Amino acid sequence: MGGLPDETRVVDEVPKCLLVDGRWVDACGGTTFDVLDPSTGEVLCAVADATPEDGRRALDAAAAAQKAFAATAPRARADMLMAAYDLLHERVDDLALLMTLEMGKPLAEAKGEIAYAAEFFRHFAEEAVRIDGGYQTAPAGGGRFLIAKQPVGPALLITPWNFPMAMGTRKIGPAVAAGCTSIIKPAEQTPLSMLALGEILREAGVPDGVVNILPTSRPGELTEPLLRSGVIRKLSFTGSTEVGRVLLAQSAEKVLRTSMELGGNAGFVVFEDADIDEAVAGAMAAKMRNTGEACTAANRIFVQRSVIEEFGERLAKAMAELPVGRGVEDGVRVGPLIDEAAREKVQTLVDDAVAGGARVLTGGTAPDGPGYFYPPTVLTGVAASARMGREEIFGPVAPLTPFDTEDEVVEAVNDTEYGLVNYVFTNDLRRGLRVAEALESGMVGLNQGVVSNPAAPFGGVKASGLGREGGRTGIEEFLETKYVGIAM
């Protein structure tokens, strides 16, 4: 691999094996797959490629460790998470560089993700010691109700490539806090961040078998037997709605507890009374976080007709000024997309919108050269029939559509099978609350372009998923409620 010595060093230092029962081991048969740098298309390294047999090894380890780990004192589990929190901060520079190399985001964003990821460990360390139940007199008298919370059992955690560290800690944190063992299947494109996190968890004192990590290039072959085993009792998945539906069907046989954070089609609404500077800043945050490769990204931007021209000009100017390049370079704000297929999809969606009458204010054409780059792009006058109104763009493209009335825009925003997050910008408090309540989504950003917070429940409705991650709700997803009736 080419590049600076630090780039080579951080990749070389990461274990390239599977983490099973507290040990780094090769895949059965010694199979591996390549991890690429999306900014160059070059191979970074090869990592172990887990097989169904490896899945059985990890399943046996998680099952064997479950009883003892469930009996671990809550404070001990909290201390493990806090130790991992400290190690993440100590190693932020190397971890951020590693993340930038395998998925492309600029170093500043990668450092921000490491800090965000660490916060999930701190948050759930605090939740671990607050797991509670209840005790009450039966309404008719003569008996008592005892309510207890217990770990659901071994969990399968499947993480995406776009936030390879934070989506891991968002799942591992509550699993450890609740007393659940787990098997983690990281995305094929970005296994290195999770493997580095596995080593941190070992150093933090997490017992053998509690966290097992299985990178693979054949996810379906690995995960289906795990879900149908009867040993796994919980599935937490972040990824596409299409894959989520398949996993839900597989989980139905054993009636597994599931948390599904699936696709999004976020609406971003700018009313004419909004502060335009704040709205542009909010749109930049909601659209360009992670180069637009986020399920929370503003996918459809609706601007009241009287201000759409001004808003579009300001947004296009801000987008055009963003430096594009390798995320390891100084000053870069926009990195590559994850692979060539992603870039081709973005270009196809842009071409479709333009063919339908949209006008390009900036960007709109993929550059030549190595890497999977796409320029920050703003389109105005995007028709409701455009494909990007129905499909996740997952790239740095902001499509603007005019609207006239509040009722009209609420109907337009809700006209999608998805319901993860929406954004509303207005200086009318009553309107803001009224629209926020009317929008069909699990989250709403009111005059803010970023809603993610470890202390808040994250998740969607409709085809955007089931359950919530983060907040107090996040640990409940890994706990069963047991009622004990007591005769007096």
TITIDREN-516680 format. One line per 5 residues: number of its first residue (from 1); for each residue z, x, y of C-alpha. Coordinates in nm, 4 decimals. Layout:
BEGIN
NUM = Z,X,Y; ...
This chain:
BEGIN
1 = 0.0000,0.0000,0.0000; -0.0837,0.1239,0.3479; 0.1363,0.0917,0.6534; 0.4432,0.2464,0.8071; 0.7116,0.4166,0.5964
6 = 0.9565,0.1326,0.6674; 0.7088,-0.1177,0.5279; 0.6771,0.0768,0.2052; 1.0518,0.1358,0.1808; 1.1631,-0.2274,0.2174
11 = 0.9150,-0.3396,-0.0465; 1.0092,-0.0587,-0.2828; 1.3804,-0.1383,-0.2555; 1.3468,-0.5005,-0.3700; 1.3957,-0.5681,-0.7428
16 = 1.0637,-0.6772,-0.8931; 1.2227,-0.8364,-1.2002; 1.3772,-1.1690,-1.2970; 1.7461,-1.2281,-1.2306; 1.8911,-1.3764,-1.5500
21 = 2.2625,-1.3903,-1.6306; 2.3460,-1.1388,-1.3593; 2.0939,-0.8767,-1.4740; 1.7483,-0.7737,-1.3563; 1.5144,-0.8092,-1.6536
26 = 1.1397,-0.7988,-1.7201; 0.9514,-1.1127,-1.8062; 0.8934,-1.1838,-2.1714; 0.5759,-0.9963,-2.2610; 0.6028,-0.7814,-1.9485
31 = 0.3686,-1.0029,-1.7449; 0.3444,-0.9590,-1.3654; 0.1543,-1.1016,-1.0693; 0.0571,-0.9555,-0.7318; 0.2140,-1.0368,-0.3956
36 = -0.0249,-1.0062,-0.0993; 0.0170,-0.9260,0.2702; -0.1625,-1.2191,0.4411; -0.2305,-1.0114,0.7523; -0.4495,-0.7687,0.5568
41 = -0.5196,-0.9316,0.2209; -0.3880,-0.6166,0.0524; -0.1497,-0.6095,-0.2444; 0.2113,-0.5352,-0.1505; 0.3423,-0.5035,-0.5054
46 = 0.3590,-0.6749,-0.8434; 0.6609,-0.8773,-0.9614; 0.7673,-1.0135,-1.2977; 0.5882,-1.3343,-1.3936; 0.8357,-1.5667,-1.5676
51 = 0.7314,-1.7553,-1.8811; 0.8782,-2.0667,-2.0447; 1.0744,-1.8311,-2.2706; 1.2293,-1.6748,-1.9626; 1.3127,-2.0242,-1.8439
56 = 1.5052,-2.0850,-2.1654; 1.6966,-1.7581,-2.1171; 1.7927,-1.8604,-1.7639; 1.8801,-2.2138,-1.8771; 2.1130,-2.0811,-2.1440
61 = 2.2789,-1.8525,-1.8888; 2.3268,-2.1316,-1.6334; 2.4643,-2.3687,-1.8975; 2.7057,-2.1085,-2.0341; 2.8383,-2.0269,-1.6855
66 = 2.8731,-2.3877,-1.5643; 3.2165,-2.4809,-1.7000; 3.3944,-2.1691,-1.5766; 3.2210,-2.1766,-1.2395; 3.3065,-2.5431,-1.1852
71 = 3.6720,-2.4493,-1.2385; 3.6566,-2.1692,-0.9801; 3.8840,-2.2255,-0.6812; 3.6974,-2.3695,-0.3809; 3.8274,-2.0852,-0.1633
76 = 3.6816,-1.8312,-0.4058; 3.3405,-1.9997,-0.3857; 3.3669,-2.0079,-0.0076; 3.4491,-1.6370,-0.0009; 3.1365,-1.5585,-0.2046
81 = 2.9218,-1.7436,0.0466; 3.0873,-1.5746,0.3423; 3.0358,-1.2325,0.1832; 2.6661,-1.3160,0.1427; 2.6591,-1.4384,0.5056
86 = 2.7882,-1.1009,0.6231; 2.5383,-0.9087,0.4103; 2.2467,-1.1103,0.5453; 2.3454,-1.0143,0.8990; 2.4007,-0.6504,0.8054
91 = 2.0507,-0.6273,0.6557; 1.8647,-0.8515,0.8994; 1.6146,-0.5852,1.0074; 1.5003,-0.4955,0.6564; 1.5019,-0.8565,0.5359
96 = 1.2978,-0.9682,0.8367; 1.0402,-0.6947,0.7830; 1.0150,-0.7872,0.4161; 0.9572,-1.1527,0.5051; 0.6943,-1.0660,0.7652
101 = 0.5057,-0.8531,0.5143; 0.4914,-1.1196,0.2434; 0.4273,-1.4312,0.4532; 0.3067,-1.3136,0.7938; 0.5420,-1.4597,1.0541
106 = 0.6216,-1.2345,1.3546; 0.9284,-1.0135,1.3215; 1.1196,-1.2006,1.5913; 1.0746,-1.5274,1.4026; 1.1648,-1.3606,1.0745
111 = 1.4888,-1.2304,1.2249; 1.5592,-1.5791,1.3506; 1.5072,-1.7171,1.0021; 1.7508,-1.4681,0.8500; 2.0159,-1.5777,1.1011
116 = 1.9336,-1.9431,1.0297; 1.9501,-1.8777,0.6546; 2.2896,-1.7111,0.6886; 2.4245,-2.0146,0.8739; 2.3714,-2.2310,0.5654
121 = 2.6028,-2.0002,0.3717; 2.8658,-2.0178,0.6458; 2.8342,-2.3937,0.6800; 2.8688,-2.4587,0.3076; 3.1495,-2.2058,0.2750
126 = 3.3379,-2.4346,0.5121; 3.2343,-2.7440,0.3158; 3.3468,-2.5939,-0.0168; 3.7137,-2.6233,0.0786; 3.6744,-2.9785,0.2116
131 = 3.5461,-3.1534,-0.1005; 3.7657,-3.4604,-0.1277; 3.8039,-3.7931,-0.3017; 4.0446,-4.0841,-0.2580; 4.3457,-4.2763,-0.3829
136 = 4.4096,-4.6434,-0.3124; 4.5832,-4.9531,-0.4373; 4.3592,-5.1978,-0.6197; 4.2885,-5.4970,-0.3927; 4.4541,-5.7368,-0.6385
141 = 4.7518,-5.5059,-0.6844; 4.8873,-5.3805,-1.0142; 4.6674,-5.0745,-1.0343; 4.5342,-4.7742,-0.8515; 4.1911,-4.6228,-0.7895
146 = 4.1551,-4.2463,-0.8088; 3.8219,-4.1129,-0.6750; 3.7238,-3.7553,-0.7616; 3.4205,-3.5394,-0.6792; 3.2861,-3.3074,-0.9474
151 = 2.9853,-3.0711,-0.9628; 2.6760,-3.2415,-1.0964; 2.5952,-2.9474,-1.3247; 2.3140,-2.6918,-1.3607; 2.0451,-2.7318,-1.0951
156 = 1.6804,-2.6346,-1.0633; 1.5993,-2.5268,-0.7074; 1.2337,-2.4914,-0.6078; 1.1654,-2.3277,-0.2713; 0.8496,-2.3057,-0.0541
161 = 0.6665,-2.0052,0.0887; 0.6871,-2.0926,0.4581; 1.0634,-2.0361,0.4990; 1.1318,-1.8181,0.1951; 1.4904,-1.7257,0.2823
166 = 1.6261,-2.0279,0.4689; 1.4992,-2.2843,0.2198; 1.6742,-2.0815,-0.0481; 2.0109,-2.0659,0.1246; 1.9845,-2.4350,0.2177
171 = 1.9842,-2.5131,-0.1554; 2.1928,-2.2290,-0.2999; 2.4679,-2.2751,-0.0407; 2.5671,-2.6296,-0.1391; 2.5121,-2.5591,-0.5099
176 = 2.7580,-2.2685,-0.5031; 2.9988,-2.4559,-0.2765; 3.0032,-2.7550,-0.5127; 3.0458,-2.5420,-0.8257; 2.6959,-2.5781,-0.9710
181 = 2.5013,-2.3062,-1.1472; 2.1315,-2.2856,-1.0716; 1.7856,-2.1578,-1.1539; 1.5707,-2.0793,-0.8498; 1.1923,-2.0835,-0.8670
186 = 1.0593,-1.9238,-0.5453; 0.7030,-1.9769,-0.4241; 0.4458,-1.7497,-0.5834; 0.3272,-1.6241,-0.2436; 0.6741,-1.5139,-0.1247
191 = 0.9077,-1.4133,-0.4076; 1.0365,-1.0923,-0.2455; 1.2745,-1.2572,0.0027; 1.4407,-1.4553,-0.2766; 1.4680,-1.1485,-0.5002
196 = 1.6348,-0.9615,-0.2137; 1.8715,-1.2565,-0.1703; 1.9516,-1.2436,-0.5417; 2.0741,-0.8860,-0.5067; 2.2861,-0.9880,-0.2061
201 = 2.4465,-1.2687,-0.4059; 2.5313,-1.0279,-0.6861; 2.6960,-0.7945,-0.4359; 2.8805,-1.0909,-0.2820; 3.0572,-1.1529,-0.6139
206 = 2.8689,-1.4546,-0.7467; 2.9428,-1.4536,-1.1238; 2.6778,-1.3748,-1.3833; 2.4659,-1.6729,-1.4780; 2.5526,-1.8769,-1.1675
211 = 2.2325,-1.7911,-0.9788; 1.9195,-1.7095,-1.1788; 1.5844,-1.6330,-1.0114; 1.2471,-1.6784,-1.1831; 0.9314,-1.5971,-0.9840
216 = 0.6188,-1.7155,-1.1634; 0.2473,-1.7685,-1.1114; 0.2555,-2.0656,-1.3519; 0.5177,-2.2970,-1.2035; 0.4296,-2.6074,-1.4012
221 = 0.4604,-2.4281,-1.7347; 0.8014,-2.2963,-1.6335; 0.9634,-2.5966,-1.4673; 0.8594,-2.8915,-1.6835; 1.0511,-2.7762,-1.9939
226 = 1.3554,-2.7131,-1.7750; 1.3437,-3.0646,-1.6308; 1.2979,-3.2200,-1.9740; 1.5665,-3.0058,-2.1402; 1.8602,-3.2372,-2.0793
231 = 2.0607,-2.9366,-1.9539; 1.9410,-2.9413,-1.5940; 2.1182,-3.2243,-1.4112; 1.9880,-3.1747,-1.0589; 1.6498,-3.0961,-0.9009
236 = 1.6094,-2.9880,-0.5398; 1.2482,-2.9370,-0.4340; 1.0828,-2.8476,-0.1058; 0.7044,-2.8650,-0.1065; 0.4092,-3.1003,-0.1012
241 = 0.4337,-3.4718,-0.1667; 0.1680,-3.4381,-0.4376; 0.3774,-3.1921,-0.6388; 0.6952,-3.3844,-0.5587; 0.5576,-3.6961,-0.7241
246 = 0.4829,-3.4992,-1.0416; 0.8333,-3.3525,-1.0483; 0.9904,-3.6935,-0.9921; 0.8006,-3.8313,-1.2900; 0.9185,-3.5411,-1.5052
251 = 1.2765,-3.5878,-1.3829; 1.2778,-3.9555,-1.4730; 1.3008,-3.8931,-1.8482; 1.6502,-3.7423,-1.8213; 1.7441,-3.9442,-1.5092
256 = 1.8086,-3.6356,-1.2967; 1.9656,-3.6323,-0.9536; 1.6865,-3.5331,-0.7135; 1.6522,-3.4096,-0.3577; 1.2928,-3.4007,-0.2393
261 = 1.1896,-3.2536,0.0961; 0.8190,-3.3274,0.0972; 0.5262,-3.3445,0.3355; 0.5325,-3.4444,0.6996; 0.2981,-3.5881,0.9617
266 = 0.5146,-3.5601,1.2703; 0.4260,-3.7564,1.5789; 0.5012,-3.5997,1.9186; 0.5109,-3.8576,2.1977; 0.4926,-3.7742,2.5688
271 = 0.5539,-4.0633,2.8059; 0.4295,-4.0479,3.1648; 0.7845,-4.0237,3.3028; 0.8636,-3.7115,3.0963; 0.9213,-3.3741,3.2575
276 = 0.5829,-3.2171,3.1797; 0.7194,-2.8616,3.1763; 0.9849,-2.9638,2.9244; 0.7314,-3.1564,2.7196; 0.4926,-2.8592,2.7028
281 = 0.7780,-2.6270,2.6044; 0.8869,-2.8793,2.3409; 0.5327,-2.9094,2.2066; 0.5043,-2.5315,2.1821; 0.8284,-2.5200,1.9835
286 = 0.7387,-2.8136,1.7613; 0.3806,-2.6971,1.7016; 0.3951,-2.3172,1.6931; 0.7122,-2.2483,1.4980; 0.6015,-2.0445,1.1982
291 = 0.2395,-2.0491,1.3257; 0.2376,-2.4244,1.2663; 0.3089,-2.3800,0.8957; 0.6092,-2.6106,0.8873; 0.6636,-2.9627,0.7571
296 = 0.8363,-3.0375,1.0887; 0.5368,-2.9202,1.2959; 0.3957,-3.1644,1.5504; 0.0890,-3.2874,1.3633; -0.0189,-3.5689,1.5978
301 = 0.0475,-3.5407,1.9706; 0.0288,-3.8696,2.1613; 0.0250,-3.8427,2.5413; 0.0287,-4.1350,2.7822; -0.3165,-4.1612,2.9372
306 = -0.2069,-4.1021,3.2966; -0.0733,-3.7529,3.2154; -0.2843,-3.6392,2.9206; -0.5209,-3.4276,3.1314; -0.2375,-3.2386,3.3023
311 = -0.0441,-3.2002,2.9783; -0.3522,-3.0784,2.7914; -0.4384,-2.8170,3.0547; -0.0841,-2.6781,3.0586; -0.0530,-2.6757,2.6816
316 = -0.3919,-2.5079,2.6376; -0.2989,-2.2378,2.8899; 0.0306,-2.1683,2.7115; -0.1351,-2.1621,2.3689; -0.4202,-1.9342,2.4813
321 = -0.1712,-1.6772,2.6112; -0.0001,-1.6294,2.2746; -0.0774,-1.2845,2.1268; -0.2208,-1.3020,1.7729; -0.1903,-1.0216,1.5193
326 = 0.0100,-0.8643,1.2385; 0.3669,-0.9861,1.2617; 0.5001,-0.6290,1.2464; 0.3293,-0.5373,1.5752; 0.5192,-0.5497,1.9047
331 = 0.4686,-0.8609,2.1151; 0.2823,-1.0629,1.8515; 0.3705,-1.4323,1.8652; 0.1208,-1.5724,1.6135; 0.0734,-1.4225,1.2688
336 = -0.1748,-1.5040,0.9921; -0.1832,-1.8151,0.7811; -0.0583,-1.7727,0.4267; -0.3985,-1.7355,0.2540; -0.7720,-1.7910,0.2893
341 = -0.7522,-2.1437,0.1476; -0.5076,-2.2396,0.4222; -0.7353,-2.1011,0.6923; -1.0392,-2.2771,0.5496; -0.8516,-2.6076,0.5477
346 = -0.7513,-2.5694,0.9123; -1.1099,-2.4927,1.0136; -1.2371,-2.7930,0.8167; -0.9887,-3.0241,0.9917; -1.0863,-2.8886,1.3344
351 = -1.4580,-2.9281,1.2609; -1.3989,-3.2848,1.1434; -1.2106,-3.3743,1.4639; -1.4792,-3.2206,1.6849; -1.7506,-3.4059,1.4941
356 = -1.5561,-3.7241,1.5689; -1.5616,-3.6639,1.9440; -1.2663,-3.4318,2.0109; -1.3037,-3.1646,2.2784; -1.1802,-2.8077,2.2297
361 = -0.9593,-2.6859,2.5166; -0.8848,-2.3482,2.3572; -0.9432,-2.1797,2.0212; -1.1231,-2.3703,1.7491; -1.2947,-2.0906,1.5565
366 = -1.1514,-1.8520,1.2989; -1.2076,-1.4823,1.3854; -1.3834,-1.2299,1.1669; -1.2012,-0.9388,1.0106; -0.9247,-0.8806,0.7582
371 = -0.6300,-1.1157,0.7264; -0.6064,-1.4935,0.7402; -0.5774,-1.5455,1.1160; -0.6552,-1.8601,1.3120; -0.6311,-1.8823,1.6919
376 = -0.3914,-2.1209,1.8714; -0.6054,-2.4288,1.9279; -0.5782,-2.7403,2.1435; -0.8045,-3.0404,2.0950; -0.8069,-3.3461,2.3205
381 = -0.9470,-3.6927,2.2619; -0.8846,-3.6729,1.8870; -0.9856,-4.0007,1.7254; -0.7435,-4.2001,1.5140; -0.9910,-4.1697,1.2269
386 = -0.9797,-3.7877,1.2253; -0.8597,-3.6319,0.8997; -0.5902,-3.4345,1.0789; -0.4273,-3.7653,1.1680; -0.3653,-3.8260,0.7960
391 = -0.3290,-3.4749,0.6549; -0.0844,-3.1965,0.7388; -0.2663,-2.9347,0.9446; -0.0236,-2.6523,0.8572; -0.1734,-2.4286,1.1225
396 = -0.1691,-2.3577,1.4986; -0.3731,-2.6615,1.6018; -0.2472,-2.9194,1.8534; -0.4494,-3.2462,1.8525; -0.4001,-3.4705,2.1581
401 = -0.4609,-3.8459,2.1503; -0.4122,-4.0779,2.4520; -0.2071,-4.3986,2.4466; -0.1271,-4.6705,2.6970; 0.1822,-4.8659,2.5931
406 = 0.5113,-4.8080,2.4141; 0.4370,-5.0624,2.1425; 0.0967,-4.9079,2.0843; 0.2310,-4.5560,2.0341; 0.5182,-4.6652,1.8104
411 = 0.2689,-4.8432,1.5855; 0.0411,-4.5376,1.5834; 0.3210,-4.2935,1.5000; 0.4458,-4.5149,1.2171; 0.0942,-4.5575,1.0747
416 = 0.1380,-4.2897,0.8078; 0.2806,-4.2657,0.4591; 0.5093,-3.9856,0.5789; 0.8368,-4.0063,0.7678; 1.0054,-3.6691,0.8060
421 = 1.0468,-3.6141,1.1805; 0.9078,-3.7358,1.5114; 0.9565,-3.6189,1.8689; 0.9874,-3.8223,2.1894; 0.9805,-3.6948,2.5474
426 = 1.0879,-3.9324,2.8246; 1.3377,-3.9373,3.1095; 1.4138,-4.3058,3.0465; 1.7260,-4.3037,2.8275; 1.6868,-4.6655,2.7196
431 = 1.3258,-4.6088,2.6208; 1.4143,-4.2896,2.4383; 1.6796,-4.4576,2.2249; 1.4665,-4.7682,2.1709; 1.1702,-4.5643,2.0470
436 = 1.3875,-4.3315,1.8388; 1.5296,-4.6333,1.6554; 1.1838,-4.7839,1.6041; 1.0247,-4.4725,1.4570; 1.0151,-4.4593,1.0763
441 = 1.1431,-4.1084,1.0104; 1.4545,-3.9388,0.8837; 1.4873,-3.7333,1.2020; 1.3912,-3.7660,1.5678; 1.3908,-3.4994,1.8364
446 = 1.4619,-3.6655,2.1710; 1.3496,-3.4303,2.4492; 1.3686,-3.1358,2.2112; 1.1060,-2.9737,1.9921; 1.3327,-2.8318,1.7186
451 = 1.5708,-3.0496,1.5167; 1.6675,-2.8209,1.2275; 2.0365,-2.7303,1.2203; 2.2529,-2.6341,0.9196; 2.5233,-2.8755,1.0348
456 = 2.2860,-3.1742,1.0514; 2.1349,-3.3764,0.7646; 1.7706,-3.2754,0.7150; 1.5291,-3.5027,0.5305; 1.2784,-3.7827,0.5524
461 = 1.1863,-4.1347,0.4455; 0.8799,-4.2860,0.2796; 0.6607,-4.0156,0.1188; 0.8494,-3.7402,0.2991; 1.1243,-3.7352,0.0436
466 = 1.4610,-3.8382,-0.0937; 1.8100,-3.7207,-0.0076; 1.9269,-3.4832,0.2631; 1.9945,-3.1124,0.2958; 2.2381,-2.9554,0.5394
471 = 2.5308,-3.1227,0.7101; 2.8115,-3.2785,0.5126; 2.5560,-3.4812,0.3209; 2.4050,-3.1641,0.1778; 2.6975,-3.0861,-0.0500
476 = 2.7241,-3.4475,-0.1662; 2.3797,-3.4053,-0.3243; 2.5427,-3.1620,-0.5712; 2.8516,-3.3727,-0.6457; 2.9112,-3.6671,-0.8761
481 = 3.1672,-3.9321,-0.7871; 3.4158,-4.0189,-1.0639; 3.6373,-4.3267,-1.0469; 3.9560,-4.3329,-1.2535; 4.1276,-4.6718,-1.2864
486 = 4.5034,-4.6401,-1.3284; 4.7277,-4.9144,-1.4686; 5.0703,-4.9297,-1.3038
